[in-house]
């Protein structure tokens, strides 16, 4: 039996650009990890990335071996697929790094970590830890150009307005609406919750900040809030606030002006919050 962890979130959960976030620490308890977190991306992407990946894994893997961990992002982060504004694909980033680092004894084409020789693995591990992680999470069946996991044609709308000013009017006129953002966010959470329950997948949820669930209960939101299973959240306190309360500022963060927890803070959050929860719920 191979225990698989699938994680997603925003920059607090981004394992592709950095190898020090909470999913990396939690992944040590599993045999294989699919880290889907993306910096600044919203709850629409998080939901789609989980549903896409789990759906594909279920084609060859038993549901009992799949475990999902989610850290929800900000409600104002709207993700749109706009082919006219291409970003650099995640696959291309991986290929570029592999090519620039490739030694004489490396395979010419990129391959999964398990297929590399011991010497090549040792060389990569000693010199490019980030590349090691990317190769360990690389899956030829999931890392497909233009798939939901590829950011080539997907943009995070609020972050793209500076680079593409023409998007500002689109955002202000159609998406800069607090109530709509609250409803969309709750719908993303519920869609994911129901998908995982329907497929008998063990999962937990969390939030990168308290503000994710700080949504007023009113006629627009109450019917959605009533359906969210808060028992599936390791805590409704955001990781950012947990770090401030239990580790302190600025010591618990990357810098005095940076809200991102350090690797050690992520590790403590996993050990003191996540592990006790899944130890009781998942019996692992």
C-alpha positions as CSV (number, residue, x, y, z in Angstrom):
1,X,0.0,0.0,0.0
2,X,1.4,3.4,-1.1
3,X,0.1,6.3,1.0
4,X,-0.4,9.4,-1.1
5,X,-0.7,13.0,0.0
6,X,-2.3,15.6,-2.3
7,X,-2.0,19.2,-1.1
8,X,-3.1,22.5,-2.4
9,X,-3.3,26.2,-1.4
10,X,-1.7,29.5,-2.1
11,X,2.0,30.6,-1.3
12,X,1.7,29.2,2.2
13,X,1.4,25.8,0.4
14,X,3.6,26.3,-2.6
15,X,6.1,23.5,-2.8
16,X,7.2,24.2,-6.4
17,X,9.0,27.5,-5.7
18,X,10.1,26.7,-2.2
19,X,10.7,23.4,-0.3
20,X,9.9,24.7,3.2
21,X,6.1,25.0,3.4
22,X,3.8,22.9,5.5
23,X,3.0,20.3,2.8
24,X,6.7,19.4,2.6
25,X,6.9,18.7,6.3
26,X,3.7,16.7,6.2
27,X,4.8,14.7,3.2
28,X,7.5,13.0,5.3
29,X,4.7,10.9,6.7
30,X,3.6,9.7,3.2
31,X,5.1,7.7,0.4
32,X,4.3,10.1,-2.4
33,X,3.2,13.7,-2.5
34,X,1.5,15.9,-5.1
35,X,2.1,19.5,-4.0
36,X,-0.3,21.7,-6.0
37,X,-0.1,25.0,-4.1
38,X,0.6,28.1,-6.2
39,X,1.6,31.5,-4.9
40,X,-1.3,34.1,-4.9
41,X,-3.8,31.7,-6.5
42,X,-7.4,31.6,-5.2
43,X,-9.9,29.1,-4.0
44,X,-11.2,28.4,-7.5
45,X,-7.8,27.0,-8.6
46,X,-7.3,25.2,-5.3
47,X,-10.7,23.4,-5.8
48,X,-10.0,22.5,-9.4
49,X,-6.5,21.3,-8.7
50,X,-7.7,18.9,-6.1
51,X,-10.6,17.6,-8.1
52,X,-8.5,17.2,-11.3
53,X,-5.6,15.4,-9.5
54,X,-7.7,13.1,-7.3
55,X,-9.9,12.2,-10.3
56,X,-6.9,11.1,-12.3
57,X,-5.3,9.3,-9.4
58,X,-8.5,7.3,-8.8
59,X,-8.1,5.7,-12.2
60,X,-5.2,3.6,-10.9
61,X,-5.2,4.0,-7.1
62,X,-7.6,2.9,-4.4
63,X,-9.4,5.8,-2.6
64,X,-8.3,4.5,0.8
65,X,-4.7,5.3,-0.2
66,X,-5.3,8.9,-1.1
67,X,-5.1,11.7,1.5
68,X,-5.9,15.3,0.8
69,X,-4.8,18.4,2.7
70,X,-6.1,21.9,1.8
71,X,-5.2,25.4,2.9
72,X,-7.8,27.8,1.6
73,X,-6.7,31.2,0.1
74,X,-8.2,34.7,0.1
75,X,-11.7,35.3,-1.2
76,X,-10.6,38.2,-3.4
77,X,-8.2,36.1,-5.5
78,X,-10.0,35.4,-8.7
79,X,-8.4,33.0,-11.2
80,X,-9.2,33.3,-14.9
81,X,-8.0,31.3,-17.9
82,X,-7.0,33.9,-20.5
83,X,-4.9,32.4,-23.3
84,X,-4.1,35.9,-24.6
85,X,-1.9,36.5,-21.5
86,X,0.3,33.5,-21.3
87,X,2.5,32.9,-18.2
88,X,5.5,30.6,-18.2
89,X,4.2,27.0,-17.8
90,X,5.2,25.0,-14.7
91,X,6.4,22.2,-17.0
92,X,8.6,24.6,-19.0
93,X,10.2,25.9,-15.7
94,X,11.0,22.3,-14.7
95,X,12.5,21.5,-18.1
96,X,14.5,24.7,-18.1
97,X,16.0,24.0,-14.7
98,X,16.7,20.4,-15.5
99,X,18.4,21.3,-18.7
100,X,20.5,24.1,-17.2
101,X,21.7,21.8,-14.4
102,X,22.1,18.6,-16.3
103,X,25.3,16.7,-15.8
104,X,27.0,14.4,-18.3
105,X,25.5,11.2,-16.8
106,X,22.0,12.6,-16.5
107,X,19.2,11.3,-18.9
108,X,18.8,13.6,-21.9
109,X,15.1,13.9,-21.3
110,X,13.5,14.8,-17.9
111,X,12.3,11.8,-15.9
112,X,10.7,11.0,-12.6
113,X,12.9,10.9,-9.5
114,X,12.6,7.2,-9.0
115,X,14.1,6.5,-12.5
116,X,17.3,8.4,-11.9
117,X,20.5,6.6,-10.9
118,X,21.7,6.9,-7.3
119,X,24.6,9.1,-8.4
120,X,22.4,11.5,-10.2
121,X,20.0,11.6,-7.3
122,X,22.8,12.4,-4.9
123,X,24.2,15.2,-7.2
124,X,20.8,16.8,-7.4
125,X,20.0,16.4,-3.7
126,X,23.4,18.0,-2.7
127,X,23.2,21.0,-5.2
128,X,19.6,21.7,-6.2
129,X,17.1,20.7,-3.5
130,X,14.3,22.6,-5.3
131,X,14.9,20.5,-8.4
132,X,14.9,17.4,-6.3
133,X,11.4,18.2,-5.0
134,X,10.1,19.1,-8.4
135,X,11.3,15.8,-9.9
136,X,9.8,13.9,-7.0
137,X,6.4,15.4,-7.6
138,X,6.6,15.2,-11.4
139,X,4.1,12.9,-12.9
140,X,3.9,12.4,-16.7
141,X,0.2,11.5,-16.5
142,X,-0.7,14.7,-14.6
143,X,1.9,17.3,-15.8
144,X,0.3,17.9,-19.1
145,X,0.6,21.1,-21.1
146,X,-2.6,23.2,-20.7
147,X,-3.9,21.0,-17.9
148,X,-5.5,22.6,-14.9
149,X,-2.2,22.2,-13.0
150,X,-0.3,24.3,-15.6
151,X,-0.3,28.0,-15.1
152,X,0.6,28.9,-18.7
153,X,-2.8,30.3,-19.5
154,X,-4.2,30.9,-16.0
155,X,-3.8,34.3,-14.3
156,X,-4.5,35.5,-10.8
157,X,-6.5,38.5,-11.7
158,X,-5.6,41.0,-9.0
159,X,-1.9,40.2,-9.3
160,X,-1.9,40.6,-13.0
161,X,-3.4,44.1,-13.2
162,X,0.0,45.8,-12.8
163,X,1.4,43.9,-15.7
164,X,-1.7,44.1,-17.8
165,X,-3.5,47.4,-17.0
166,X,-6.3,46.5,-19.4
167,X,-7.5,43.9,-16.9
168,X,-8.1,46.5,-14.3
169,X,-11.4,47.6,-15.8
170,X,-12.5,44.0,-16.1
171,X,-11.7,43.4,-12.4
172,X,-13.3,46.6,-11.1
173,X,-16.5,46.2,-13.1
174,X,-17.1,42.6,-12.8
175,X,-15.2,41.0,-10.0
176,X,-14.5,43.6,-7.3
177,X,-17.5,42.7,-5.3
178,X,-17.2,41.5,-1.7
179,X,-20.4,39.6,-1.5
180,X,-19.9,37.8,-4.8
181,X,-16.3,36.9,-3.7
182,X,-17.7,35.5,-0.4
183,X,-20.3,33.4,-2.2
184,X,-17.8,32.1,-4.8
185,X,-15.3,31.1,-2.1
186,X,-17.9,29.2,-0.1
187,X,-19.0,27.4,-3.3
188,X,-15.4,26.4,-4.1
189,X,-15.0,25.0,-0.6
190,X,-18.3,23.1,-0.7
191,X,-17.7,21.7,-4.2
192,X,-14.4,20.3,-3.0
193,X,-15.9,19.0,0.2
194,X,-18.7,17.1,-1.6
195,X,-16.4,15.7,-4.2
196,X,-14.1,14.3,-1.6
197,X,-16.9,12.8,0.4
198,X,-18.5,11.4,-2.7
199,X,-15.3,9.6,-3.5
200,X,-14.5,8.4,0.0
201,X,-11.3,10.4,0.2
202,X,-9.8,11.2,3.6
203,X,-9.1,14.9,3.8
204,X,-8.6,17.9,6.0
205,X,-9.0,21.6,5.4
206,X,-7.4,24.8,6.9
207,X,-7.0,28.5,6.2
208,X,-3.9,30.6,5.5
209,X,-5.5,33.4,7.5
210,X,-8.5,33.9,9.8
211,X,-10.1,36.2,7.1
212,X,-10.9,33.2,4.9
213,X,-13.8,32.1,7.0
214,X,-14.6,35.6,8.4
215,X,-17.8,35.8,6.3
216,X,-21.0,37.3,7.7
217,X,-24.0,35.0,8.0
218,X,-26.7,36.6,6.0
219,X,-29.2,35.9,3.2
220,X,-26.5,35.5,0.6
221,X,-24.2,33.2,2.6
222,X,-26.1,31.4,5.3
223,X,-27.3,28.5,3.2
224,X,-23.7,27.9,2.1
225,X,-22.1,28.3,5.6
226,X,-24.7,25.9,7.0
227,X,-23.4,23.1,4.7
228,X,-19.6,23.5,5.4
229,X,-18.4,20.8,7.7
230,X,-16.1,22.6,10.1
231,X,-15.2,19.3,11.7
232,X,-13.0,18.7,8.7
233,X,-10.9,21.8,9.5
234,X,-7.9,21.1,11.6
235,X,-8.6,24.5,13.1
236,X,-10.6,27.5,11.9
237,X,-7.7,29.7,13.0
238,X,-5.5,30.7,10.1
239,X,-1.9,29.5,10.0
240,X,-0.7,33.1,10.0
241,X,-2.5,33.9,13.2
242,X,-1.5,30.6,14.8
243,X,2.2,31.4,14.1
244,X,1.8,34.9,15.6
245,X,0.1,33.6,18.7
246,X,2.3,30.5,19.3
247,X,5.7,31.4,17.9
248,X,5.6,35.2,17.7
249,X,6.4,38.0,15.4
250,X,8.8,38.6,13.7
251,X,10.6,35.4,14.7
252,X,8.0,33.1,13.2
253,X,8.0,34.8,9.8
254,X,10.4,35.2,6.8
255,X,11.0,38.9,7.8
256,X,9.3,41.6,9.9
257,X,7.3,42.7,6.9
258,X,6.6,39.3,5.4
259,X,3.5,37.4,6.4
260,X,4.9,34.1,5.2
261,X,5.9,31.7,8.0
262,X,9.4,30.3,8.1
263,X,10.1,26.7,7.4
264,X,10.4,26.0,11.2
265,X,7.0,27.7,11.8
266,X,5.4,25.5,9.1
267,X,7.0,22.5,10.7
268,X,5.7,23.4,14.1
269,X,2.2,24.0,12.7
270,X,2.2,20.5,11.1
271,X,3.5,18.8,14.3
272,X,1.2,20.7,16.8
273,X,-1.9,21.2,14.8
274,X,-2.1,18.9,11.7
275,X,-0.6,15.7,13.0
276,X,-2.7,15.5,16.2
277,X,-5.8,16.0,14.0
278,X,-5.1,13.4,11.3
279,X,-3.7,11.0,13.9
280,X,-7.1,11.0,15.5
281,X,-9.2,11.2,12.3
282,X,-7.2,9.1,9.9
283,X,-5.6,6.7,12.4
284,X,-2.1,7.1,10.8
